[in-house]
């Protein structure tokens, strides 16, 4: 099964949380309410350096995805 690059997540146990799931490597879930990121990968020290460089870009993409999706609901 093929998934989109980003998915929105919701959970009634966290009524104010806004989750965006990144489904490609490196996989992560970000809670846009507090910008907390949970990585779904195990990283080596070498990976961590590359991840630092890429993380900010991926988080910006996740936020842009959310903004785009919400604007579509408002149309």
Steps between C-alpha positions, in 0.01 A plus 500: 500500500629844412451788745515874443810673633300664783188395689290689756442321828233557763429347839225589747738430790694806381222741400724801432783311329553520126709208376671480162660167406792495256491156332831509311851463639565637752153426633367716782190638667483867593248652736447850358345614828842497670741407215596177677648248254510124546737326259394153386850399393816392679795719404875453511727788599571562131127506426441751780724761333315464170168503685585830670546656159177355359270517807419870478407467132277197565322671788436806281356268233274334758370838615441613141312174434273566798435859392414382148262232626320739733461758224335232285246427774415868519426523125 
